[in-house]
């Protein structure tokens, strides 16, 4: 089983969501927030080069000479986005491609953008290896993780599965 950037993100956000998505229960096509995120990507990348690049098990939003860029519609869970981007940087490093990371947050109701920078180091590489093992163990488990009962659950694509 290949770990993906989405699984890394979900692992930090909600282990239950990670488990369900990783075990092929995808409810994201019904989520308005997911659709908004996709539209933002399309509008942001319209007619531009170096956008949404797929390499094996990762899909990079944008790559420049210096940066791998991850575009997010909100900074609600910036830590999850950071680890997703570090995973991309690690995967590219394994292929001899060395880049820095940039998370660009495009807030829905704001004109300004926030940018967060990340760099892969030895500690984060070791953590990525551990995360991959932890995610594989989670996905191979026979039990679904518990509901986390956080305010963010109300906007989750899996809300109906977990609560209704």
Secondary structure, 3 states (H helix, E strand, C coil): CCCCHHHHHHHHHCHHHHHHHHCCCCCHHHCHHHHHHHHHHHHHHCCCCCEEEEECCEEEEEECCCEEEEEECCCCCHHHHHHHHHHHHHHHHHCCCCCEEEEEEECCCCCCEEEEEECCCHHHHHHHHHHHHHHHHHHHCCCCCCCCCCHHHHHCCCHHHHHC
